[in-house]
Amino acid sequence: MQSLECLRPSAPMDCTATVLDSRYVTPTIKSIWLQLSNPIFSFLPGQSVWPRFERDGRKFSKIYSIASSPKRSPEVE
């Protein structure tokens, strides 16, 4: 029998990001590459981020799964 390690959510972190690239990988899935302002952004595979955006004066947020390797930080996909 395997034991499972429980992961606790990390504390929220504020940072800004620049969109390096974005493209559709399927008709319904979009990949977005971000360059984060915080070079010390650590995460484990399978974690997600919940960024806040503002576009045309409207604020919104959406949960995104991190697809890139933690070794690529501070760039994330």
C-alpha positions in Angstrom: 0.0 0.0 0.0 1.3 3.5 -0.9 1.1 6.4 1.4 -0.1 9.7 0.0 1.5 13.0 0.9 -1.1 15.7 1.5 -0.2 19.1 0.0 -1.3 22.2 1.7 -2.1 25.4 -0.3 0.8 27.8 -0.3 0.3 31.4 1.0 -0.9 33.8 -1.7 1.8 35.7 -3.4 1.5 39.0 -5.2 3.6 39.6 -8.3 3.2 40.9 -11.8 3.7 39.1 -15.0 4.4 39.8 -18.6 2.7 37.6 -21.3 5.6 36.2 -23.4 3.4 34.1 -25.7 -0.1 32.7 -26.0 -1.5 30.2 -28.5 -4.3 27.7 -28.9 -3.0 24.1 -28.6 -6.5 22.8 -29.3 -9.7 24.7 -30.3 -10.6 24.9 -26.6 -7.2 25.0 -24.8 -4.9 28.0 -24.8 -1.3 27.9 -23.6 0.0 31.1 -22.0 3.7 31.7 -21.2 4.3 34.3 -18.4 7.5 35.9 -17.2 7.0 36.5 -13.5 8.4 39.6 -11.7 9.2 37.4 -8.7 12.2 35.2 -9.5 11.6 33.1 -6.4 8.3 31.4 -7.6 8.4 27.8 -6.5 5.7 25.3 -7.2 5.2 21.5 -7.5 3.9 19.7 -10.6 0.1 19.8 -10.7 -0.3 23.0 -8.8 -2.4 25.9 -10.2 -2.4 29.7 -10.1 -5.3 32.1 -9.8 -4.2 35.3 -11.4 -6.3 38.5 -11.5 -6.5 40.4 -14.8 -7.8 43.7 -15.9 -8.8 44.3 -19.5 -10.7 47.2 -21.0 -11.4 48.4 -17.4 -13.0 45.1 -16.4 -11.4 42.9 -13.7 -11.6 39.1 -13.7 -9.8 36.1 -12.5 -9.5 32.5 -13.6 -7.7 29.4 -12.3 -4.9 28.0 -14.5 -3.0 24.8 -14.2 0.8 25.1 -14.4 2.1 23.0 -17.2 5.8 23.9 -17.2 8.6 22.4 -15.2 9.4 24.1 -11.8 13.0 24.3 -13.1 11.9 27.0 -15.7 10.8 29.4 -13.0 10.3 32.4 -13.2 8.8 31.5 -16.6 5.6 29.5 -16.3 3.2 28.0 -18.9 
